[in-house]
Amino acid sequence: MTLLPVPAPYDFELSTERFRAFGVDRANRWHDGGLYRLVLGREVRIEAAAGGVEVEPLDDVTRPVVSKLLGLEFELEPFVAWAGRRPVLREVARLLAGFRPPLSPDPFESLVTSITAQQVSLYAAFAIRSRLIERYGCRAGHAYGFPPRERLAAASEAELVELGFSRRKAEYVVGLARSDLDLDGLAVLSDDAVRVRLTAVRGLGAWTADWYLARHLARPRAWPAGDLGLRKAVDLFYGLDVHAVGDRLDPYQNLSAHYLLTGARVVARR
């Protein structure tokens, strides 16, 4: 295995907690102390190591996917220094020492995952998402590749309903797959322009757009104020409405959201 350096401090198990918190994630599979993901049909294993993570195989194709998945786009040192001057976030950062938020490497996967999670518990969303991946994805070892856009474009709404999707969500997923939305082109647009493009597609609302900005594009000011989990986390740590806190966290709304959400789960387990 080859070392991929990650800036210290880094807690690999804590940073990948989200892939286990709500059930088995077939596309990002935790097994025997390592995280598995398919990259162009090849299974990649990632595990903790001194100075970062060890990855097999690590090459020019897998490196950018693994780097994205592990959230290496985030610059945590200035955020932690900034959080250290704010009592609430200072305590959350202490609880989560070594936490680096993961990101979704694939834009289509990110959007379908959000559709799956609309207005249901994340436990239910993970279960439905897993059935979708098993039905339409390709397995190699421990993990499955998330179904490609063209594969879901060829599916029927009825097939997705059989997997546990509501009729409306099935229509959203198939409609997104068949749409002419240029997902790669979104990366060069402003936050507001991304929101406009996404919300023009049926089934993609403000909540989905905000999470796309946060979990795929890693935009620093993304603040999914419509997210129930974030509302609860803000209430837990601040005792305030989520809309009243967002401006206080500028320009680190995105990282703050990740830390508050994960911090709330860690606190709940203690």
N, C-alpha and C positions, 0 to 999 in steps of 0.2 A: 504494500500500500504506500501511497505517496502523501506527504504532509502538505496540507493547504493551510498556510498561516492565517490565524484569526487574532486580531488585536486583543490583548489581555486587559482586564480579566474576562474570561469566557467560560461559562458553564453550559456545556453542550446539552446535558440532559434537561436542564431548566429551559433552555432556549428552544428546545423541540417539544416542550410539554404540550403545546396545542395539538400536536398530531396524535396525542394519546388521551387527552382530557375528555373527549366526548365519544369515544369508541374507536374502532379500528379505521385507520385511513388507508385505503387500499393503494392510493397513488403515492403516499409518503408513509411507508410501512415501517414501524418500529419493531425490530426483532433482535433478540439476544444482544441488547446493548448498542445496536446500530440502527441507522436510518437508511432505508432502501428506496430508490426512485429509479424509474426507467428514463433514459435519455436516448432518443432515437433507437429504441428497441433494445438497448443495452442496460442491464441492471447495474446500478452504482450503489456501493455501500459506503456509508459515512459513519465514522466512529470517533470518539474523543481521543485526543492525543496531546501531549505536552506541546504548547505553542500553537494549538489550533485543532484541526481535525485531520484524520487520515482518510483518504478517499481512494477507492479502487473501482474502476479505472479513473485516473485523472489525466485529462489531455485537453487539447484545444476545444473539443466539442463539449465535454462534460464540465469543464471548469466554470464557464459562465452560468450554467444552470445551477450548479452546486453553490456558487457564490451568491446568486440571487436567492436561492432557497434559504440559505443561512443568514440572509440580511446583511451581507457585507457592504451593501450600498450605504447603509446608515453610518454616519459619523457619531459615535456614541460619546467620545471624550468630551466634546463641547457641551453635549446635552447633559451629561452627568454633572459637569461643573455648574451649568445653569440650574439644574434641579437642586443642587446642593445649597443654593441660596433661597430655596422655597420650602418651607417646613413640611408640607404634605408630600411633595414629590421626593424630598430628601429621604423621608422615611420609606416610601415605596421603593426607591432606588436601593436603599439599604437591604430591604427584604429580598430584592431581586438582584443582588450582586452577581455579576457575570451574565445577566440576561441580555441576549441580542435577539430582537424580534425577527421571526422568519418571514419570508415573502413568498408569494405565489409566482413561480417562474413563467407560467404560460397565461397569456391574456384571456384566451377562450375558457380555459379551465377556471380562472378566477371568476369570470362572469357566471358561468354555469353553477359554480359552487355557491355564489351569492343568491342566485335564483332558488336553488335548493333550500337555502336557509331562510327564505322570506317567510315571516310570520309563523315559524315553528321552532321548537327547541332545537338546539344544536345537536342533541343526542339523536333526535329524529332525522335531522338533516344529514348527519354523518351516515346513518343507516341507509337512507335512500340514496345518497351519493355513492356509497359502497356498492349497492346493487346495480346502479348505473354503470359504474366502472367494471364490475364483473361481467355485465352483459355485453358491453360494447368496447371495452378496453382489451389490451393484449397483455397476457401475463408472461413474466420471465423471472422465475425464481420466487422470491417473496413478494414482490410488488407487481402492480399492474400499471401499464401506461394509461393515462387519462384518455378517454375516447377522443379521437381527432374530430375536428369540426365537420369534415365531410362525412364521417361515419354517422354522426347524429343528424346531419342534414338529410340522410337517407332513411332515418327512423320515422316511425309514425307516432302521433300523439298517444294512440291507444297502447302502444308498446311501453311507453314511459309511464302511463297510468298503471299498468300492470306491476311496475316496480315500486309504486307508492307515491308517485307524483300526483298532485291534483290535476284535473283536466286543464285548468288555466296555466299552471306551471309547465305542464307538458307542452302546451302551445308556445309558451315563452321560449323554452329551450330549443325546440325545433325551429321556431321562427328566427331566433338569434343565429342558429347554425346556417340557415338558408338566406340570411340577410346579406346586404352588400356592405355592412359595416367594416371599415378598414381598421382592424385592431392594431396592427403594427404602426399605422399612422397616428394613433392616439398619443404615442409616447412623445411626440414633438410639439403637442398642443399645450396651451395653458390649462390650468385647473378648470377655469370656467368653460373653456371650449370643450374640454373632455366631458364635462357634465352635460353640456348641450348636445353633443353627439350621442352620448349614451342614452340620455333620457328621451331621445327621439325614437328609440327602438322600443317597441311594445314589450312591457314586462320589466324594463330597466328604469327604476325610479331613482330618486335622490339618494336613498340609502345605499343602493347598489353602486351608484356612481362614486359616492364618498369612499366606500370600501375598496373600490377599484383603484382610486387614487392612493389610498393608504396601503393596501396589501400587495398591489402589483407594481404601481409606478413609484411607490415610496416617496410621495410628495410630502414635504415637511409640514405644510399647514392643513393637511387633510384631517378633518374632525367629524366623524360620523355621528352627529348629534342625534340622529333618529334611531340609533341602535339601542335596544332595550338593555343589553348587557352593559354598554358604556354608561347609560343613564344610571343604572344601579351602582356601578363602580364609582361614579362621580358622587352620588348620594352617600355612599359608604365612606369615602375618604374626605369629602368636602361638606356634605350636608347641604348641597346646593343643587339647583337645576343645571342640567348639562349645558344649556345655552348661556348661562351666566358665567361659566368657567372657561369656555373656549378662548375668548379674547385674552384672558390672563396667561394662557399657555403659549401665546405667539412668541417666537416662530417655530415652536416645537410641539404643535398640536398632535401630529401623527405619533411620534414616539411617546408622548404623554398618554395617548389613548391606549397604545400597546401595553405600557407599563401599568396603567390603572386597571385594565381588564385582567391581565395576568396576575397582578397584585391582589385583586379581589378574589381570584380563585385560590391563590396561595394562602391568603388569610382565612378563607372558608375552610380549608383543610386543617387548620391549626386549632 
